[in-house]
């Protein structure tokens, strides 16, 4: 089975290898088992049901909550040659009948259905007369009231196990804490499902949190450094969305608003424009994004505080689904905390209030943290990391530390003197000696702490207060408008027994300057070709009426720009290029790449190369020059920005052309013997045939290298 799965992965989807734990998940589903998969956005969840659908008899029913997400998935599958369709309220009567005919006649491999449509009695009756390959339930957290996006329609999906007990169910989500996972498993009736929890880390995303001061200006500063990249800005309310959108448009940014209060037609227009790369920035409430399958979202900004770490993780996860460098920025202010707290406490469900307040407190702790963001984020989901990530604001711009003991004593004393009845803003005004009417009416200008903090600015006191709360010296009562009170940890500070070390605040300009150096996915040498490839992709996508990412992802175009394939064989080695897409688009992209290489002619000195290589493509010649410098295979791949299997293919082709290359040096003696014995049996013609019967730890990279050596020596 393993080889046939590999063949489907490459020929249909264009990928050369599975990511953990895709292969094991797929094998279990193909075997008819239930699976519950927790995998981060962009981790490849879709393949875990799409490939089994092509290896099991019958049609796979995919439950998806949003119409736009279905359409993107179906467009991509059809473009890759898969028989797929969607069945939802967006179809005309004639289109619905056509899909029904395809379903009845066994002409579909996958059918995407909204939960409310799936559960209609007549549709369930129709399914009962069909051979079903599997049920795939995407965004499975929607079934749980403890999830961050509960949807009542999802609760009824538990009927599927009752009605179709022998059909495997694959439940998938990007975010679910242990309590939510247990609830999902119970409600779907899949207690015997194998649970797979993939790593939560998204190493290509740079996380940053900055204090919210002048948020519109901070946002504008951030966007000005993003070039023509596209992204999402999340805001808490419809009013805020409209205000921010207007300011961005006034500043010349191509931005549009998206929220539930807009007409359906306008929301569809905005969503389609964004998917098709015709709109750069969407300012939205959290209603936007769940149905977006756009891999090249380069940044996500939280203008307001998310309600939970789960929401934050999923929303930031909409950036960089293609694996290229992307940014996640949050503007954090305590006012947002008070607003979120008051909204939560309006509920009559005491248990729900308790859980949501816990989640909000965890979100605040993350925002306030002065340690590696990625470590804090992974720790929340129970995943430990031993080292700092080097790719967040804390790692890239560590906060300077200072002894804040004296300032902390002043702040704590002032909180006590005002009777532990006032919030941070009032306490700071007293400390700085403000002459506001409220202070004078209360007589707080006569307190011993009045004016003792005048040497520090309001912003400095804000920073100190936030950290005293985060470190547990002060408690905050949101039922009394954020009133501050001393905790038991405050006494040792007041008596001088405990020193308080805090972090200096960091501003956006300095943080952004450091982050921007890490954000660029394309270096100068490959930039022009990458831009030209994107333009061609947009032209082809517009002609076909599909989003550009359906043609090829940014990551695939970038690999083309770096490897500069000159024929179909080399193009097929690029990740994301399958046989169907090669037939459909290969000639146009190769024509562009060859023309670009001819115009740019970035080659080295001809005299540096053997005569046999003078006619080879520039990408092969670049690999050869680096090989002659003595680099190992991992170093060669890293320097070229290519995968090791691609570099191995280059080396094999160079050897075939007559270059003096020691291909054996990259393969251990033990593996050399095994591969040579297999070559003697089956010959060098088919790598997949060559791989049969060899240990799993021998990959296609070693096979290519040894095949090249074997041919040369004969």
C-alpha positions as CSV (number, residue, x, y, z in Angstrom):
1,X,0.0,0.0,0.0
2,X,2.8,2.4,0.9
3,X,4.1,2.7,-2.7
4,X,0.7,3.3,-4.1
5,X,0.1,6.1,-1.5
6,X,3.4,7.7,-2.5
7,X,2.4,7.5,-6.2
8,X,-0.9,9.2,-5.5
9,X,0.8,11.9,-3.4
10,X,3.2,12.8,-6.2
11,X,1.1,12.2,-9.4
12,X,-2.1,13.9,-8.1
13,X,-0.9,16.4,-5.5
14,X,2.6,17.0,-6.6
15,X,4.4,16.3,-3.3
16,X,7.4,14.1,-3.0
17,X,7.0,12.9,0.7
18,X,4.5,12.8,3.5
19,X,4.8,14.9,6.6
20,X,4.4,13.3,10.0
21,X,1.9,11.8,10.8
22,X,0.1,11.8,7.4
23,X,1.2,8.4,6.2
24,X,0.0,6.6,9.4
25,X,-3.3,8.5,9.5
26,X,-4.0,7.7,5.8
27,X,-3.1,4.0,6.2
28,X,-5.5,3.7,9.1
29,X,-8.3,5.4,7.3
30,X,-7.8,3.3,4.1
31,X,-8.0,0.3,6.4
32,X,-11.4,1.4,7.6
33,X,-10.5,2.8,11.0
34,X,-11.8,6.0,12.7
35,X,-9.2,8.7,13.3
36,X,-9.2,11.9,15.3
37,X,-6.5,14.3,14.0
38,X,-5.3,17.5,15.7
39,X,-3.0,19.2,13.2
40,X,-2.0,22.9,12.8
41,X,-3.5,24.9,10.0
42,X,-1.2,24.4,6.9
43,X,0.0,21.0,8.2
44,X,-1.7,19.0,5.5
45,X,-5.0,17.8,7.1
46,X,-6.8,17.7,3.8
47,X,-4.5,15.0,2.3
48,X,-5.4,12.8,5.3
49,X,-8.9,12.2,3.8
50,X,-8.4,13.1,0.2
51,X,-5.9,10.4,-0.5
52,X,-7.9,7.7,1.3
53,X,-10.9,8.8,-0.8
54,X,-8.9,7.8,-3.9
55,X,-7.9,4.4,-2.3
56,X,-11.3,3.3,-0.9
57,X,-14.3,2.2,-2.8
58,X,-17.2,4.6,-3.0
59,X,-17.5,8.3,-2.4
60,X,-16.0,10.3,0.5
61,X,-18.4,12.8,2.2
62,X,-16.6,15.8,3.5
63,X,-18.4,17.9,6.1
64,X,-17.2,21.5,5.9
65,X,-18.9,24.6,7.6
66,X,-18.3,27.3,4.9
67,X,-19.2,27.4,1.3
68,X,-16.1,29.3,0.2
69,X,-13.8,26.8,1.8
70,X,-15.7,24.0,-0.1
71,X,-15.3,25.8,-3.4
72,X,-11.6,26.4,-3.0
73,X,-11.0,22.7,-2.1
74,X,-13.1,21.4,-5.0
75,X,-11.4,23.8,-7.5
76,X,-8.0,22.6,-6.4
77,X,-9.0,18.9,-6.6
78,X,-10.7,19.2,-10.0
79,X,-7.6,21.1,-11.3
80,X,-5.5,18.1,-10.1
81,X,-7.8,15.7,-12.0
82,X,-9.8,14.4,-9.0
83,X,-13.6,13.9,-9.4
84,X,-14.9,16.3,-6.7
85,X,-18.0,18.4,-6.2
86,X,-19.7,20.4,-3.5
87,X,-23.4,20.3,-2.5
88,X,-24.6,23.5,-0.7
89,X,-27.1,26.4,-0.8
90,X,-24.9,28.3,-3.3
91,X,-25.9,26.0,-6.2
92,X,-28.7,26.6,-8.6
93,X,-31.4,24.0,-8.9
94,X,-29.9,22.8,-12.2
95,X,-26.4,22.5,-10.6
96,X,-27.8,20.6,-7.6
97,X,-29.5,18.1,-9.9
98,X,-26.2,17.7,-11.8
99,X,-24.3,16.9,-8.6
100,X,-27.1,14.5,-7.5
101,X,-26.8,12.7,-10.8
102,X,-23.0,12.4,-10.4
103,X,-23.4,11.1,-6.9
104,X,-26.0,8.5,-7.9
105,X,-24.0,7.3,-10.9
106,X,-20.8,6.8,-8.9
107,X,-18.9,9.6,-10.7
108,X,-17.5,11.3,-7.6
109,X,-14.6,10.6,-5.4
110,X,-15.3,13.4,-2.9
111,X,-18.4,15.4,-2.1
112,X,-18.2,18.4,0.1
113,X,-21.4,19.1,2.1
114,X,-22.5,21.6,4.7
115,X,-23.7,20.0,8.0
116,X,-27.2,21.3,7.7
117,X,-27.6,19.9,4.1
118,X,-26.0,16.6,5.0
119,X,-28.5,16.0,7.8
120,X,-31.6,16.5,5.8
121,X,-33.7,13.3,5.9
122,X,-33.9,12.9,2.1
123,X,-30.1,13.4,1.7
124,X,-29.3,10.8,4.4
125,X,-31.7,8.4,2.7
126,X,-29.9,8.9,-0.6
127,X,-26.5,8.2,1.1
128,X,-28.0,5.0,2.6
129,X,-28.2,3.5,-0.9
130,X,-24.6,4.4,-1.9
131,X,-21.2,2.9,-1.2
132,X,-19.5,5.4,1.1
133,X,-15.7,5.5,1.4
134,X,-15.5,7.6,4.5
135,X,-16.9,10.7,6.4
136,X,-14.4,13.5,6.9
137,X,-15.5,16.1,9.5
138,X,-13.4,19.3,9.1
139,X,-13.3,22.0,11.8
140,X,-14.5,19.3,14.3
141,X,-14.1,21.7,17.3
142,X,-17.4,23.2,16.1
143,X,-19.2,20.3,17.7
144,X,-18.1,21.1,21.2
145,X,-19.5,23.8,23.4
146,X,-16.1,24.1,24.9
147,X,-14.5,24.7,21.5
148,X,-13.9,28.3,20.4
149,X,-16.3,28.2,17.5
150,X,-19.3,26.2,18.6
151,X,-21.9,25.5,15.9
152,X,-25.3,23.9,16.8
153,X,-25.6,22.2,13.4
154,X,-22.4,20.2,14.2
155,X,-23.9,18.6,17.3
156,X,-26.3,16.5,15.1
157,X,-23.3,14.9,13.3
158,X,-23.3,12.2,16.0
159,X,-26.1,10.6,14.0
160,X,-23.6,9.5,11.4
161,X,-22.1,6.8,13.6
162,X,-25.6,5.5,14.3
163,X,-26.7,5.5,10.7
164,X,-23.5,4.3,9.1
165,X,-21.7,2.2,11.7
166,X,-19.2,0.6,9.2
167,X,-18.1,3.8,7.5
168,X,-14.8,5.3,8.9
169,X,-15.0,8.8,10.3
170,X,-12.0,11.2,10.2
171,X,-12.5,14.1,12.6
172,X,-10.0,17.0,12.1
173,X,-9.2,20.3,13.9
174,X,-6.3,22.6,14.2
175,X,-6.9,23.5,17.8
176,X,-8.5,21.5,20.6
177,X,-7.4,21.3,24.2
178,X,-7.8,17.9,26.0
179,X,-11.3,18.8,27.4
180,X,-12.5,19.8,23.9
181,X,-11.0,16.6,22.3
182,X,-12.8,14.4,24.8
183,X,-16.1,16.2,24.1
184,X,-15.6,15.8,20.3
185,X,-14.9,12.1,20.5
186,X,-17.9,11.5,22.8
187,X,-20.4,13.5,20.6
188,X,-19.3,11.9,17.4
189,X,-19.4,8.4,18.9
190,X,-15.8,7.6,17.8
191,X,-14.5,6.3,21.2
192,X,-12.3,3.7,19.4
193,X,-10.7,6.3,17.1
194,X,-7.0,6.6,17.0
195,X,-5.9,10.0,18.2
196,X,-3.1,11.8,16.3
197,X,-1.8,15.1,17.7
198,X,0.7,16.6,15.3
199,X,3.2,19.2,16.5
200,X,1.6,22.6,17.0
201,X,4.6,24.5,16.0
202,X,4.4,26.8,12.9
203,X,8.1,27.6,12.6
204,X,7.6,29.9,9.6
205,X,5.4,32.4,11.6
206,X,7.1,35.2,13.5
207,X,5.0,36.1,16.5
208,X,5.1,39.6,18.0
209,X,3.0,41.4,20.7
210,X,3.4,45.1,21.3
211,X,1.6,47.5,23.7
212,X,-1.3,49.2,22.1
213,X,-0.6,52.9,22.2
214,X,-1.7,54.6,19.0
215,X,-3.1,51.5,17.3
216,X,-3.9,53.0,13.9
217,X,-0.5,54.5,13.5
218,X,1.1,51.3,14.7
219,X,-0.9,49.3,12.1
220,X,0.0,51.7,9.3
221,X,3.7,51.5,10.3
222,X,3.5,47.7,10.1
223,X,1.7,47.6,6.8
224,X,4.1,50.0,5.1
225,X,6.9,47.4,5.5
226,X,4.9,44.6,3.9
227,X,5.2,45.5,0.2
228,X,2.4,43.9,-1.9
229,X,1.8,41.1,0.6
230,X,-1.7,40.2,1.5
231,X,-3.0,39.8,5.1
232,X,-5.9,40.0,7.5
233,X,-6.5,42.5,10.3
234,X,-8.8,41.2,13.1
235,X,-10.8,43.7,15.2
236,X,-13.4,43.1,17.9
237,X,-16.5,44.9,16.7
238,X,-18.1,45.9,13.4
239,X,-17.7,49.6,14.3
240,X,-14.0,49.1,14.8
241,X,-13.7,47.2,11.5
242,X,-15.3,50.1,9.6
243,X,-13.2,52.7,11.4
244,X,-9.9,50.9,10.7
245,X,-10.8,50.1,7.1
246,X,-11.5,53.8,6.5
247,X,-8.2,54.9,7.9
248,X,-6.3,52.3,5.8
249,X,-8.1,53.4,2.7
250,X,-7.3,57.1,3.4
251,X,-3.7,56.1,3.8
252,X,-3.7,54.6,0.3
253,X,-3.9,50.9,1.2
254,X,-6.0,48.5,-0.8
255,X,-8.3,47.4,2.1
256,X,-11.9,46.3,2.6
257,X,-14.1,45.5,5.5
258,X,-15.8,42.2,6.3
259,X,-18.3,41.5,9.1
260,X,-21.7,39.9,9.6
261,X,-23.5,43.2,9.3
262,X,-22.6,43.6,5.6
263,X,-24.9,42.3,2.8
264,X,-24.2,38.8,1.6
265,X,-23.2,40.1,-1.8
266,X,-20.6,42.5,-0.4
267,X,-19.1,39.8,1.9
268,X,-18.8,37.5,-1.1
269,X,-17.2,40.2,-3.2
270,X,-14.6,40.9,-0.5
271,X,-13.9,37.2,0.0
272,X,-13.5,36.4,-3.7
273,X,-11.3,39.5,-4.3
274,X,-9.0,38.5,-1.5
275,X,-8.8,34.8,-2.7
276,X,-8.0,36.0,-6.2
277,X,-5.2,38.3,-5.1
278,X,-7.2,41.3,-6.2
279,X,-7.5,42.7,-2.7
280,X,-4.5,43.2,-0.4
281,X,-5.9,43.7,3.2
282,X,-9.1,42.5,4.8
283,X,-10.1,44.1,8.1
284,X,-12.6,41.8,9.7
285,X,-14.3,40.4,12.8
286,X,-13.4,36.8,13.5
287,X,-16.2,35.7,11.2
288,X,-13.7,36.1,8.4
289,X,-10.9,33.5,7.6
290,X,-12.4,30.2,8.6
291,X,-13.5,29.6,5.1
292,X,-10.4,30.9,3.5
293,X,-8.1,28.3,2.0
294,X,-5.6,31.0,0.7
295,X,-2.1,29.7,1.4
296,X,-0.2,33.0,0.7
297,X,-1.6,35.1,3.6
298,X,1.6,36.7,4.7
299,X,0.5,38.4,7.9
300,X,-2.3,38.4,10.5
301,X,-2.7,41.4,12.8
302,X,-4.9,41.3,15.9
303,X,-5.9,44.9,16.4
304,X,-7.8,43.8,19.5
305,X,-7.2,40.9,22.0
306,X,-8.5,37.5,20.9
307,X,-10.8,35.8,23.4
308,X,-8.6,32.7,23.9
309,X,-5.3,31.2,23.0
310,X,-7.1,28.7,20.8
311,X,-8.7,31.5,18.8
312,X,-5.4,33.3,18.6
313,X,-3.6,30.2,17.4
314,X,-6.2,29.4,14.7
315,X,-6.4,32.9,13.5
316,X,-2.7,33.5,13.3
317,X,-2.5,30.1,11.6
318,X,-4.2,31.5,8.6
319,X,-0.9,33.1,7.8
320,X,1.8,31.2,5.9
321,X,-0.1,28.0,5.1
322,X,2.4,27.5,2.2
323,X,5.3,27.3,4.7
324,X,6.9,30.6,3.6
325,X,7.9,33.3,6.2
326,X,4.8,35.1,7.6
327,X,4.0,37.5,10.5
328,X,1.6,37.5,13.4
329,X,1.3,40.8,15.2
330,X,-0.9,41.6,18.2
331,X,-1.6,45.0,19.6
332,X,-2.3,44.5,23.3
333,X,-4.0,46.9,25.8
334,X,-5.6,46.3,29.2
335,X,-8.7,48.1,27.9
336,X,-9.3,45.2,25.6
337,X,-9.1,42.8,28.6
338,X,-11.8,44.7,30.4
339,X,-14.1,44.8,27.4
340,X,-13.6,41.0,26.8
341,X,-14.2,40.3,30.5
342,X,-17.5,42.3,30.6
343,X,-18.8,40.5,27.5
344,X,-18.0,37.1,29.0
345,X,-19.7,37.9,32.3
346,X,-22.9,38.9,30.6
347,X,-23.7,35.2,30.2
348,X,-26.1,33.4,32.5
349,X,-24.2,30.1,32.1
350,X,-21.9,30.1,35.2
351,X,-19.8,27.2,34.0
352,X,-19.3,28.7,30.6
353,X,-18.3,32.0,32.2
354,X,-15.8,30.2,34.4
355,X,-14.2,28.4,31.4
356,X,-14.1,31.5,29.2
357,X,-12.5,33.6,31.9
358,X,-9.8,30.9,32.3
359,X,-9.2,31.0,28.6
360,X,-9.1,34.8,28.6
361,X,-6.6,34.9,31.5
362,X,-4.4,32.5,29.6
363,X,-4.5,34.8,26.6
364,X,-3.5,37.8,28.7
365,X,-0.7,35.8,30.3
366,X,0.6,35.0,26.8
367,X,0.4,38.7,25.7
368,X,2.2,39.8,28.9
369,X,4.9,37.2,28.8
370,X,8.5,38.3,28.5
371,X,9.8,34.8,27.5
372,X,9.9,33.2,24.0
373,X,6.4,33.5,22.5
374,X,6.6,30.1,20.7
375,X,7.6,28.3,23.9
376,X,4.6,29.9,25.7
377,X,2.2,29.1,22.9
378,X,3.3,25.4,22.6
379,X,3.3,25.0,26.4
380,X,-0.4,26.0,26.4
381,X,-1.2,23.0,24.1
382,X,1.0,20.7,26.2
383,X,4.0,20.7,23.9
384,X,7.4,21.4,25.5
385,X,10.2,23.0,23.7
386,X,13.7,23.0,25.1
387,X,15.1,26.1,23.5
388,X,14.0,29.6,22.5
389,X,12.7,29.8,18.9
390,X,14.7,32.7,17.6
391,X,11.7,33.8,15.6
392,X,9.5,36.0,17.8
393,X,9.7,39.5,19.1
394,X,11.1,38.4,22.5
395,X,13.9,36.4,20.9
396,X,14.7,38.9,18.2
397,X,14.5,41.9,20.5
398,X,14.9,40.8,24.1
399,X,13.5,43.4,26.5
400,X,16.1,45.1,28.6
401,X,15.6,44.3,32.3
402,X,15.7,46.9,35.1
403,X,15.3,46.9,38.9
404,X,11.8,48.1,39.4
405,X,11.6,47.5,43.2
406,X,11.2,51.1,44.2
407,X,8.6,51.8,41.5
408,X,6.8,48.6,42.4
409,X,6.7,49.7,46.1
410,X,5.2,53.1,45.1
411,X,2.6,51.4,42.9
412,X,1.6,48.9,45.4
413,X,1.4,51.5,48.2
414,X,-0.8,53.7,46.0
415,X,-3.2,50.8,45.3
416,X,-3.5,50.3,49.0
417,X,-3.9,54.0,49.8
418,X,-6.8,54.4,47.4
419,X,-8.6,51.6,49.1
420,X,-8.1,48.9,46.5
421,X,-11.2,50.2,44.7
422,X,-9.8,51.8,41.5
423,X,-8.3,50.6,38.3
424,X,-4.8,51.1,36.8
425,X,-5.6,54.5,35.1
426,X,-6.7,56.2,38.4
427,X,-3.8,54.8,40.3
428,X,-1.3,56.1,37.7
429,X,-3.0,59.5,37.8
430,X,-2.5,59.7,41.6
431,X,1.1,58.5,41.3
432,X,1.9,61.2,38.7
433,X,0.1,64.0,40.6
434,X,-2.7,64.6,38.2
435,X,-5.2,67.4,39.1
436,X,-8.3,65.7,37.7
437,X,-11.7,66.5,39.1
438,X,-12.3,62.9,40.3
439,X,-9.0,62.9,42.2
440,X,-9.8,66.2,43.9
441,X,-13.3,65.2,44.8
442,X,-12.1,62.0,46.5
443,X,-9.3,63.8,48.3
444,X,-6.7,61.6,46.7
445,X,-4.5,64.6,46.2
446,X,-3.9,64.5,50.0
447,X,-2.6,60.9,50.0
448,X,1.0,60.2,50.9
449,X,1.5,58.5,47.5
450,X,0.1,61.5,45.5
451,X,2.8,62.7,43.0
452,X,5.5,60.3,44.2
453,X,5.7,58.8,40.7
454,X,5.8,62.1,38.7
455,X,9.3,61.3,37.4
456,X,7.9,58.5,35.2
457,X,5.6,58.9,32.2
458,X,2.1,57.4,31.9
459,X,3.5,54.9,29.3
460,X,6.2,53.8,31.8
461,X,3.7,53.3,34.6
462,X,1.4,51.4,32.2
463,X,4.2,49.0,31.5
464,X,5.0,48.6,35.2
465,X,1.3,48.1,36.2
466,X,0.8,45.4,33.5
467,X,3.8,43.4,34.6
468,X,2.9,43.7,38.3
469,X,-0.5,42.2,37.4
470,X,1.0,39.5,35.2
471,X,3.6,38.6,37.8
472,X,0.9,38.2,40.5
473,X,1.6,41.2,42.7
474,X,-1.7,42.8,41.9
475,X,-5.1,41.2,41.3
476,X,-7.7,42.7,39.1
477,X,-11.5,42.6,39.8
478,X,-13.2,43.0,36.4
479,X,-16.6,42.9,38.0
480,X,-15.6,46.3,39.5
481,X,-14.2,47.9,36.3
482,X,-10.7,46.4,36.8
483,X,-10.2,47.5,40.4
484,X,-6.7,46.6,41.6
485,X,-6.0,44.9,44.9
486,X,-2.8,43.6,46.6
487,X,-2.1,39.9,46.6
488,X,-0.2,38.0,49.2
489,X,2.9,38.3,47.0
490,X,2.9,42.1,47.4
491,X,3.8,42.1,51.1
492,X,7.5,40.9,50.7
493,X,7.9,43.6,48.0
494,X,6.6,46.4,50.3
495,X,8.8,45.2,53.2
496,X,11.9,45.1,50.9
497,X,12.3,41.3,51.2
498,X,11.7,40.8,47.5
499,X,13.3,42.6,44.5
500,X,11.2,43.2,41.4
501,X,12.9,42.9,38.0
502,X,10.8,44.0,35.1
503,X,11.2,44.4,31.3
504,X,11.5,47.7,29.5
505,X,8.7,48.3,26.9
506,X,9.6,47.8,23.3
507,X,8.1,49.8,20.5
508,X,6.9,48.7,17.1
509,X,9.5,50.5,15.1
510,X,12.4,48.6,16.7
511,X,10.6,45.3,16.7
512,X,9.4,45.6,13.1
513,X,12.9,46.6,11.9
514,X,14.3,43.4,13.3
515,X,11.4,41.2,12.1
516,X,11.4,42.6,8.6
517,X,14.9,41.3,8.1
518,X,13.6,37.8,8.6
519,X,10.3,38.2,6.7
520,X,11.4,38.1,3.1
521,X,10.8,34.7,1.5
522,X,12.5,35.7,-1.8
523,X,16.1,37.0,-2.1
524,X,17.1,39.5,-4.7
525,X,18.6,37.0,-7.1
526,X,15.3,35.1,-7.5
527,X,12.9,38.0,-7.0
528,X,12.4,39.0,-10.6
529,X,11.7,35.5,-11.8
530,X,9.4,34.8,-8.8
531,X,7.4,38.0,-9.6
532,X,7.1,37.0,-13.3
533,X,5.9,33.5,-12.3
534,X,3.3,35.0,-10.0
535,X,2.1,37.2,-12.9
536,X,1.7,34.2,-15.2
537,X,-0.1,32.3,-12.5
538,X,-2.6,35.2,-12.0
539,X,-3.2,35.3,-15.8
540,X,-3.9,31.5,-16.0
541,X,-6.0,31.6,-12.8
542,X,-8.2,34.4,-14.1
543,X,-8.6,32.6,-17.4
544,X,-9.8,29.5,-15.5
545,X,-12.0,31.4,-13.0
546,X,-10.1,30.1,-10.0
547,X,-7.9,31.6,-7.3
548,X,-4.2,31.8,-8.1
549,X,-3.2,29.3,-5.4
550,X,-5.3,26.6,-7.2
551,X,-2.8,26.8,-10.0
552,X,0.3,26.7,-7.9
553,X,1.2,27.9,-4.4
554,X,3.8,30.6,-3.7
555,X,6.0,27.9,-2.3
556,X,5.9,26.0,-5.5
557,X,6.7,29.2,-7.6
558,X,9.6,30.0,-5.2
559,X,11.1,26.6,-5.7
560,X,10.7,27.0,-9.5
561,X,12.5,30.4,-9.2
562,X,15.3,28.9,-7.2
563,X,15.8,25.6,-9.2
564,X,15.0,27.1,-12.6
565,X,13.9,23.8,-14.3
566,X,14.5,23.6,-18.0
567,X,12.5,20.6,-19.0
568,X,9.4,18.6,-17.9
569,X,11.4,16.1,-15.9
570,X,13.0,18.8,-13.8
571,X,9.7,20.7,-13.4
572,X,8.1,17.5,-12.1
573,X,10.7,17.4,-9.3
574,X,9.3,20.7,-7.9
575,X,7.1,20.2,-4.9
576,X,3.5,20.9,-5.8
577,X,3.8,19.9,-9.5
578,X,1.9,16.7,-10.2
579,X,1.4,15.0,-13.6
580,X,-2.0,16.6,-14.2
581,X,-0.7,20.1,-13.5
582,X,2.4,19.4,-15.5
583,X,0.2,18.6,-18.6
584,X,-2.0,21.6,-18.0
585,X,0.5,24.3,-17.1
586,X,4.0,22.9,-17.6
587,X,4.7,24.3,-21.1
588,X,3.8,27.9,-20.1
589,X,5.9,28.0,-17.0
590,X,8.9,26.3,-18.6
591,X,8.7,28.8,-21.5
592,X,8.8,31.7,-19.0
593,X,11.7,30.2,-17.0
594,X,13.8,29.4,-20.0
595,X,13.2,32.9,-21.5
596,X,14.1,34.5,-18.1
597,X,17.3,32.5,-17.7
598,X,18.3,33.4,-21.3
599,X,17.7,37.1,-20.7
600,X,19.3,37.2,-17.3
601,X,22.1,34.7,-18.0
602,X,23.4,34.6,-14.5
603,X,25.9,31.8,-15.2
604,X,29.5,31.7,-14.1
605,X,32.5,31.7,-16.2
606,X,32.2,29.0,-19.0
607,X,35.9,28.1,-18.5
608,X,35.1,26.9,-15.0
609,X,33.1,24.0,-16.4
610,X,33.9,20.8,-18.3
611,X,33.1,21.0,-21.9
612,X,30.3,18.4,-21.5
613,X,28.4,20.8,-19.1
614,X,28.6,24.0,-21.3
615,X,25.2,23.3,-22.8
616,X,23.5,22.3,-19.5
617,X,20.9,24.6,-17.7
618,X,22.1,27.2,-15.3
619,X,20.5,25.5,-12.3
620,X,22.6,22.3,-12.9
621,X,25.7,24.4,-13.4
622,X,25.1,26.2,-10.0
623,X,24.8,22.8,-8.3
624,X,28.0,21.6,-9.9
625,X,30.0,24.7,-8.8
626,X,28.9,24.2,-5.2
627,X,29.6,20.5,-5.3
628,X,33.2,21.2,-6.4
629,X,33.6,23.2,-3.2
630,X,33.2,20.0,-1.2
631,X,29.8,20.6,0.5
632,X,27.7,17.8,1.9
633,X,24.3,17.1,0.5
634,X,22.4,18.9,3.3
635,X,24.6,22.0,2.8
636,X,24.2,21.8,-1.0
637,X,20.4,21.7,-0.6
638,X,20.4,24.6,1.9
639,X,22.7,26.8,-0.2
640,X,20.6,26.2,-3.3
641,X,17.3,26.6,-1.4
642,X,16.2,23.2,-2.8
643,X,15.2,19.8,-1.3
644,X,17.9,17.2,-1.0
645,X,16.1,14.9,-3.5
646,X,16.1,17.7,-6.1
647,X,19.9,18.2,-5.6
648,X,20.4,14.5,-5.9
649,X,18.5,14.6,-9.2
650,X,20.8,17.4,-10.4
651,X,23.9,15.4,-9.4
652,X,22.6,12.3,-11.2
653,X,21.9,14.3,-14.3
654,X,25.4,15.9,-14.2
655,X,27.0,12.5,-13.8
656,X,25.1,11.2,-16.7
657,X,26.3,14.2,-18.8
658,X,29.9,13.3,-18.0
659,X,30.8,15.4,-15.0
660,X,33.3,13.9,-12.5
661,X,31.0,13.4,-9.5
662,X,31.5,11.0,-6.6
663,X,27.8,10.1,-6.0
664,X,28.7,7.3,-3.5
665,X,30.2,9.8,-1.0
666,X,26.6,10.8,0.0
667,X,25.4,7.3,0.7
668,X,26.5,5.0,3.6
669,X,28.3,1.8,2.7
670,X,25.5,-0.3,4.2
671,X,22.9,1.3,2.1
672,X,25.1,1.2,-1.0
673,X,25.3,-2.6,-0.8
674,X,21.5,-3.0,-0.4
675,X,20.7,-0.6,-3.3
676,X,23.3,-2.2,-5.6
677,X,21.8,-5.6,-5.0
678,X,18.4,-4.3,-5.9
679,X,19.7,-2.6,-9.0
680,X,21.2,-5.9,-10.2
681,X,17.7,-7.4,-9.8
682,X,15.5,-4.8,-11.4
683,X,17.7,-2.4,-13.3
684,X,17.8,1.4,-13.1
685,X,14.6,2.3,-15.0
686,X,12.0,2.8,-12.2
687,X,12.7,4.4,-8.8
688,X,9.4,3.1,-7.4
689,X,10.2,-0.5,-8.5
690,X,13.8,-0.1,-7.1
691,X,12.4,1.0,-3.7
692,X,10.2,-2.1,-3.3
693,X,11.7,-4.5,-0.8
694,X,14.2,-2.0,0.5
695,X,14.1,-0.8,4.1
696,X,12.0,2.3,4.8
697,X,15.0,4.4,5.8
698,X,16.3,4.3,2.3
699,X,14.7,7.1,0.4
700,X,14.5,8.4,-3.1
701,X,17.5,10.6,-2.6
702,X,19.8,7.7,-1.9
703,X,18.2,5.7,-4.8
704,X,18.9,8.5,-7.3
705,X,22.5,8.9,-6.2
706,X,23.2,5.2,-6.3
707,X,21.4,4.7,-9.6
708,X,23.7,7.5,-11.1
709,X,26.8,5.8,-9.7
710,X,25.7,2.4,-10.9
711,X,25.1,3.6,-14.5
712,X,28.4,5.5,-14.6
713,X,30.4,2.6,-13.5
714,X,28.9,0.4,-16.2
